[in-house]
Amino acid sequence: MSHQDESEALPRLVATLGGLGLVPVAPGTVASLVAVVAYFLFYQINPYVPLLLLFFLIPVAVWGSGKYEASTGRQDPPEIVVDEWVGQFICFIGVEPSLSALAAGFFLFRIFDIIKLPPVRRLEELPNGVGVVADDVAAGILGWVILSGLSYLEVV
């Protein structure tokens, strides 16, 4: 393995979540589903664990995404899915993960991530991996606003 291959291996591992982003169909949706399960499991350890994980995950996701984009020469390729974990976890902050809340949060995040409302779409233009993660952060926040309201109203 050449030095260049070694220097690209860790960012690729981070950006694709260990290869999860290489699934042939809907890698972002698959990564979001896995994030929902991970959120539930981390929440069982302690409700603050997912939030603490976000503080670590966001800068690592930006770094890995930026390095991976640079190595491939492509902007936000579909195999980068670490950003789905960031957005999905943000969507759930402070919400007890009942089955209905997990399902609602999954769908809300995916909808906002896919439709990318006009101010969110502009975030993708930010350089060095920031844009890859920032649009998912925004989608997660939008989903969180609605999910938190539904949780407050005891709908989920």
PyMOL commands that set and color helices and strands:
alter all, ss='L'
color gray80, all
select helices_A, chain A and resi 3-15+20-22+27-45+49-72+82-92+99-115+118-123+130-152
alter helices_A, ss='H'
color red, helices_A
deselect
rebuild
show_as cartoon
